[in-house]
Amino acid sequence: MRTLRILGPVHDIPVGEGRTFAVDGEMIAVFRLRDGSIRALSAVCPHRGGPLADGQIDLKQVVCPLHLYAWDLSTGCSLSGQDPVSVYPVRVDNEQLILEM
């Protein structure tokens, strides 16, 4: 069963950046893309535990700041031969970030 979690105001994440949230024992990276869309995926790089929320993003991918491996922000699939990461449904409702777990 999916549960909804309110993470806080969308404006806590600057446009073009990501932030990490601890949710039900998992670290989730939430990104506010330059086109206004929001994406959420596992915050921990499966290669060496790098902080994906601190990585470089564009409208399609995040690049881990430690070793430059990349993941698709919509699917979690690796674009550089690494294991995939989990993606989570996320949306904005009344200026609040809502995450489904």
Secondary structure, 3 states (H helix, E strand, C coil): CCCEEEEEEHHHCCCCEEEEEEECCEEEEEEECCCCCEEEEECECCCCCCEHHHCEECCCEEECCCCCCEEECCCCCECCCCCCCCEECEEEECCEEEEEC
